[in-house]
Amino acid sequence: MLNEEEIASINSEMRFITLELMKLAQKKRKSFREVAGEFISNTYTLDKMVKESGVRRTIKSRSIAHRNGRARSSR
């Protein structure tokens, strides 16, 4: 379950995204619904691409290594 701080953070991000989509819709002379639909579609596409690339496994491995004190100090 989310705590109050996490909920506030999520709400803040949603407000920011909404405002940016509203600006984009006005700039492109499209409806908010059209622009938001494109955004959502792109989000799912990116999520699928990340999952297919194995990036999440790499990120998880790095965070575990960092937690265990085995992370690389430089790249």
N, CA and C atoms as a LAMMPS dump frame, in Angstrom:
ITEM: TIMESTEP
0
ITEM: NUMBER OF ATOMS
225
ITEM: BOX BOUNDS ff ff ff
-5.0000000000000000e+02 5.0000000000000000e+02
-5.0000000000000000e+02 5.0000000000000000e+02
-5.0000000000000000e+02 5.0000000000000000e+02
ITEM: ATOMS id mol type element x y z
1 1 1 N 0.839 -1.174 0
2 1 2 C 0 0 0
3 1 3 C 0.891 1.247 0
4 2 1 N 0.48 2.243 -0.732
5 2 2 C 1.252 3.471 -0.848
6 2 3 C 1.04 4.361 0.365
7 3 1 N 2.117 5.036 0.784
8 3 2 C 1.966 5.987 1.883
9 3 3 C 1.607 7.356 1.32
10 4 1 N 1.317 8.303 2.203
11 4 2 C 0.859 9.633 1.776
12 4 3 C 1.887 10.349 0.913
13 5 1 N 3.156 10.205 1.243
14 5 2 C 4.225 10.864 0.478
15 5 3 C 4.29 10.318 -0.952
16 6 1 N 4.162 9.011 -1.097
17 6 2 C 4.182 8.4 -2.427
18 6 3 C 2.973 8.833 -3.256
19 7 1 N 1.818 8.903 -2.623
20 7 2 C 0.598 9.342 -3.313
21 7 3 C 0.747 10.795 -3.77
22 8 1 N 1.284 11.643 -2.911
23 8 2 C 1.497 13.049 -3.263
24 8 3 C 2.467 13.167 -4.43
25 9 1 N 3.503 12.358 -4.428
26 9 2 C 4.485 12.368 -5.515
27 9 3 C 3.856 11.933 -6.835
28 10 1 N 3.044 10.882 -6.782
29 10 2 C 2.349 10.399 -7.98
30 10 3 C 1.406 11.467 -8.511
31 11 1 N 0.658 12.102 -7.629
32 11 2 C -0.269 13.16 -8.046
33 11 3 C 0.474 14.329 -8.681
34 12 1 N 1.614 14.678 -8.129
35 12 2 C 2.427 15.754 -8.678
36 12 3 C 2.907 15.408 -10.086
37 13 1 N 3.366 14.183 -10.272
38 13 2 C 3.818 13.739 -11.596
39 13 3 C 2.677 13.742 -12.602
40 14 1 N 1.496 13.316 -12.168
41 14 2 C 0.329 13.298 -13.054
42 14 3 C -0.052 14.712 -13.48
43 15 1 N 0.003 15.653 -12.541
44 15 2 C -0.293 17.051 -12.883
45 15 3 C 0.715 17.583 -13.898
46 16 1 N 1.995 17.278 -13.687
47 16 2 C 3.037 17.73 -14.606
48 16 3 C 2.818 17.149 -16.002
49 17 1 N 2.589 15.839 -16.08
50 17 2 C 2.357 15.184 -17.378
51 17 3 C 1.124 15.767 -18.053
52 18 1 N 0.064 15.981 -17.291
53 18 2 C -1.171 16.543 -17.85
54 18 3 C -0.924 17.921 -18.447
55 19 1 N -0.211 18.763 -17.718
56 19 2 C 0.082 20.107 -18.224
57 19 3 C 0.928 20.054 -19.498
58 20 1 N 1.915 19.18 -19.521
59 20 2 C 2.764 19.053 -20.704
60 20 3 C 1.965 18.534 -21.902
61 21 1 N 1.068 17.591 -21.664
62 21 2 C 0.23 17.078 -22.751
63 21 3 C -0.738 18.144 -23.244
64 22 1 N -1.237 18.976 -22.325
65 22 2 C -2.134 20.067 -22.73
66 22 3 C -1.391 21.071 -23.625
67 23 1 N -0.149 21.402 -23.249
68 23 2 C 0.659 22.306 -24.064
69 23 3 C 0.916 21.71 -25.444
70 24 1 N 1.256 20.432 -25.464
71 24 2 C 1.532 19.742 -26.73
72 24 3 C 0.288 19.69 -27.613
73 25 1 N -0.849 19.423 -27.006
74 25 2 C -2.104 19.373 -27.762
75 25 3 C -2.393 20.727 -28.402
76 26 1 N -2.193 21.785 -27.652
77 26 2 C -2.429 23.119 -28.186
78 26 3 C -1.454 23.42 -29.326
79 27 1 N -0.195 23.054 -29.13
80 27 2 C 0.831 23.313 -30.141
81 27 3 C 0.551 22.537 -31.433
82 28 1 N 0.116 21.285 -31.298
83 28 2 C -0.165 20.44 -32.462
84 28 3 C -1.566 20.649 -33.03
85 29 1 N -2.36 21.458 -32.338
86 29 2 C -3.765 21.693 -32.72
87 29 3 C -4.545 20.378 -32.783
88 30 1 N -4.344 19.563 -31.76
89 30 2 C -5.061 18.298 -31.602
90 30 3 C -5.789 18.34 -30.269
91 31 1 N -6.708 17.403 -30.1
92 31 2 C -7.398 17.335 -28.811
93 31 3 C -6.476 16.712 -27.762
94 32 1 N -6.776 17.03 -26.511
95 32 2 C -6.006 16.432 -25.415
96 32 3 C -6.107 14.911 -25.48
97 33 1 N -7.296 14.416 -25.792
98 33 2 C -7.528 12.968 -25.857
99 33 3 C -6.604 12.307 -26.883
100 34 1 N -6.435 12.949 -28.05
101 34 2 C -5.554 12.389 -29.083
102 34 3 C -4.094 12.352 -28.612
103 35 1 N -3.643 13.464 -28.055
104 35 2 C -2.251 13.545 -27.602
105 35 3 C -2.01 12.589 -26.432
106 36 1 N -2.939 12.53 -25.504
107 36 2 C -2.804 11.616 -24.364
108 36 3 C -2.798 10.168 -24.839
109 37 1 N -3.621 9.859 -25.835
110 37 2 C -3.643 8.503 -26.397
111 37 3 C -2.306 8.128 -27.017
112 38 1 N -1.69 9.081 -27.736
113 38 2 C -0.359 8.836 -28.312
114 38 3 C 0.662 8.599 -27.204
115 39 1 N 0.587 9.399 -26.148
116 39 2 C 1.504 9.267 -25.024
117 39 3 C 1.385 7.89 -24.377
118 40 1 N 0.16 7.471 -24.139
119 40 2 C -0.069 6.168 -23.506
120 40 3 C 0.431 5.043 -24.41
121 41 1 N 0.147 5.135 -25.689
122 41 2 C 0.621 4.131 -26.639
123 41 3 C 2.149 4.066 -26.636
124 42 1 N 2.781 5.236 -26.649
125 42 2 C 4.248 5.278 -26.633
126 42 3 C 4.817 4.706 -25.344
127 43 1 N 4.111 4.931 -24.235
128 43 2 C 4.555 4.393 -22.953
129 43 3 C 4.554 2.869 -22.973
130 44 1 N 3.474 2.282 -23.505
131 44 2 C 3.403 0.821 -23.594
132 44 3 C 4.458 0.273 -24.555
133 45 1 N 4.693 0.976 -25.653
134 45 2 C 5.718 0.552 -26.612
135 45 3 C 7.096 0.564 -25.956
136 46 1 N 7.414 1.637 -25.239
137 46 2 C 8.703 1.73 -24.565
138 46 3 C 8.849 0.638 -23.509
139 47 1 N 7.802 0.4 -22.742
140 47 2 C 7.842 -0.643 -21.713
141 47 3 C 8.13 -2.003 -22.344
142 48 1 N 7.471 -2.292 -23.457
143 48 2 C 7.686 -3.558 -24.15
144 48 3 C 9.126 -3.669 -24.657
145 49 1 N 9.639 -2.58 -25.218
146 49 2 C 11.007 -2.584 -25.723
147 49 3 C 12.019 -2.817 -24.603
148 50 1 N 11.787 -2.187 -23.459
149 50 2 C 12.69 -2.35 -22.318
150 50 3 C 12.66 -3.795 -21.828
151 51 1 N 11.458 -4.349 -21.724
152 51 2 C 11.338 -5.743 -21.274
153 51 3 C 12.025 -6.698 -22.229
154 52 1 N 11.883 -6.473 -23.526
155 52 2 C 12.488 -7.346 -24.527
156 52 3 C 14.005 -7.22 -24.556
157 53 1 N 14.533 -6.073 -24.162
158 53 2 C 15.977 -5.856 -24.233
159 53 3 C 16.724 -6.442 -23.035
160 54 1 N 16.018 -6.782 -21.982
161 54 2 C 16.671 -7.325 -20.791
162 54 3 C 17.256 -6.254 -19.89
163 55 1 N 16.935 -4.994 -20.144
164 55 2 C 17.489 -3.893 -19.353
165 55 3 C 17.099 -4.01 -17.894
166 56 1 N 15.897 -4.42 -17.609
167 56 2 C 15.45 -4.506 -16.209
168 56 3 C 16.295 -5.507 -15.419
169 57 1 N 16.675 -6.617 -16.059
170 57 2 C 17.524 -7.582 -15.352
171 57 3 C 18.859 -6.945 -15.007
172 58 1 N 19.393 -6.164 -15.945
173 58 2 C 20.672 -5.495 -15.718
174 58 3 C 20.547 -4.499 -14.583
175 59 1 N 19.489 -3.713 -14.599
176 59 2 C 19.284 -2.718 -13.548
177 59 3 C 19.134 -3.412 -12.199
178 60 1 N 18.366 -4.495 -12.157
179 60 2 C 18.159 -5.224 -10.903
180 60 3 C 19.485 -5.789 -10.407
181 61 1 N 20.289 -6.356 -11.304
182 61 2 C 21.578 -6.909 -10.921
183 61 3 C 22.487 -5.834 -10.352
184 62 1 N 22.491 -4.665 -10.986
185 62 2 C 23.333 -3.567 -10.502
186 62 3 C 22.886 -3.084 -9.137
187 63 1 N 21.563 -2.993 -8.924
188 63 2 C 21.1 -2.501 -7.625
189 63 3 C 21.397 -3.52 -6.527
190 64 1 N 21.326 -4.798 -6.849
191 64 2 C 21.678 -5.833 -5.869
192 64 3 C 23.167 -5.759 -5.56
193 65 1 N 23.988 -5.593 -6.604
194 65 2 C 25.431 -5.476 -6.394
195 65 3 C 25.757 -4.255 -5.545
196 66 1 N 25.068 -3.151 -5.816
197 66 2 C 25.297 -1.925 -5.043
198 66 3 C 24.933 -2.152 -3.582
199 67 1 N 23.807 -2.794 -3.359
200 67 2 C 23.348 -3.065 -1.995
201 67 3 C 24.335 -3.953 -1.246
202 68 1 N 24.961 -4.867 -1.982
203 68 2 C 25.89 -5.804 -1.36
204 68 3 C 27.324 -5.291 -1.358
205 69 1 N 27.517 -4.027 -1.785
206 69 2 C 28.851 -3.442 -1.76
207 69 3 C 29.757 -3.896 -2.883
208 70 1 N 29.174 -4.448 -3.96
209 70 2 C 29.988 -4.939 -5.075
210 70 3 C 29.824 -4.112 -6.34
211 71 1 N 29.235 -2.947 -6.225
212 71 2 C 29.014 -2.112 -7.41
213 71 3 C 30.329 -1.502 -7.871
214 72 1 N 30.434 -1.295 -9.185
215 72 2 C 31.619 -0.63 -9.723
216 72 3 C 31.61 0.826 -9.282
217 73 1 N 32.811 1.327 -8.985
218 73 2 C 32.883 2.72 -8.539
219 73 3 C 32.951 3.696 -9.686
220 74 1 N 33.356 3.242 -10.885
221 74 2 C 33.391 4.143 -12.047
222 74 3 C 33.062 3.366 -13.292
223 75 1 N 32.693 4.079 -14.343
224 75 2 C 32.348 3.46 -15.616
225 75 3 C 33.207 4.017 -16.695
